[in-house]
Every structure is written in C-alpha cells, then in structure tokens.
C-alpha cells in the first residue's frame, strides 16, 4: 500500500465513521491541516500517526493493527499481499495499469510464472484461484488483468520480457491449456515492439534467477516476494537490476530460435494430451 492508497483508506474510514475531520484531528493530537495532507497523500504518515487517527475514528483493534502495519510497510515501500487482498486485488491491477500507461519502456524478468501481460485467461484463473479470493473479487481481478494486456498493442512502448525455460514446463494448467499459453507467447513475440526471450536450460549460466522483477523506464523496480511487493527507486539499486536483466538477455534465445524452443515444448504438451 503506497502513500496515496493509505491516505485514501484513512479518509474512507473516517467518512464511514461519520466523524468530522476536525474532531478526528483533535483526538489524534494533530492539526486539521496535517490530517488533510495525510488523507490527500501530500504528507508521509508514520505508524504512530496512523494509530492515533484510527483510535480517534474508533475502528477495531484488528483494523488498526493492519493499517498500522501498512504504514510501516509504506515507509519501506513494501505492500504485504494480505493487505492488498483486504483493499481489493483488482484495485492493485488498476494501479499497475496506471503505471503502464505512463511508462515508455518495460523490462520484465520472470523465472517462476508466465508474465501477467502474456497470460491466457485460463492461466490467470489458475494462478489467482489459489489466493482464496471471493468469486466477485476473482472475476474482477481477472478482468482487470486482461484489460491491462491492451498495453501489448501500443507500439509506442518498448516491452521486453525474459523468462526461463522451466516457466514453460511448470504445469500451472492442463497440457492442452499450457500448449495454448505457449502459442500466445509465440504470437505476441512477433509484434515489432515486443521482445520476448527465453533462457534455455542448456545454456551455461553466470547468474542466479533469484526472483521476478519489473523495471519501468529505469526509474522504478517492482519485486514480488512470497509475502509482499517491494518497490525500489534508488538509482544505484535500479542499476543492479538493469545489469542482471541485460546479463540474462545475452544468454537468452530470441526470435525464431526462441520460437523453435517453445514450440517444441508446446508439442510435448500436445502429445501428452493425445496420449493422456
């Protein structure tokens, strides 16, 4: 949860409580001006201020604990998945779509899953249904992810993807659907402004495929961990991720060589489907 999301959430909780901003600010031992700046994301908010505001509003201890944790995470620009789930995963999709609209260059490295922008609806469903979302949240999140994929057809952007070969062999969906997923990757790879590369298992590696990350315009890196999403903005750290991405790009297959590799994997799935 970033500063804007946290501020909006605090404001929504205050409004829902029916309490005036002045009364909440007074109880929270701050000026109405400071409360306004926090709610409108014009001022960073610490965990102590969040706790005071929520105490003044009168929320439950559970809600208070979660948003106080969100404030601590915001200070380090990390958003726990459980908090994102509470806010609404589909809203997170909207945030990513907004970032995509603003960027001109994207570099995405993924050693675990097919990148979201390249996923088929069946693959998306299989990934998301593991998160115990409600049917409504699942439907809205899938729709949001599919809507995000429209960025693939904006030829004013440069989109670069690197995935490792095991990603294409990891059985997220049934063999026939995995074959369809690979066909989609092959099709998108033919777009002139899209560069999709696959790091083959047979290549000698000089680096470790630690985790997925996304670089946007050399200005921000987003990292997905088991428990949270972390955002990196320090240029020195961004440089490390760019170097890592380009290192894998040099040993990855592209163009016809890449398509030949993944179509072979697809054919393996199709043969399995036929004999299964």
Secondary structure, DSSP 4 states (H G I P E B T S, - for coil): --HHHHHHHHHHHHHHHT--HHHHHHHTTS-HHHHHHHHTTSS---HHHHHHHHHHHT--HHHHHHHHHHHHHHHTTEEEHHHHHHH-HHHHHHHHHHHHHH-SEEEEEESSS--GGG--HHHHHHHHGGG---HHHHHHHHHHHHHHGGGGG-TTSEEEEEEEHHHHHS-SS-HHHHHHHHHHHHHHTTSTTEEEEEE-TTSPPSS-----EEEETTTEEEEE-SSEEEEE--HHHHHHHHHHHHHHHHHSB-HHHHHHHHHHHHHHHHHHHHH-
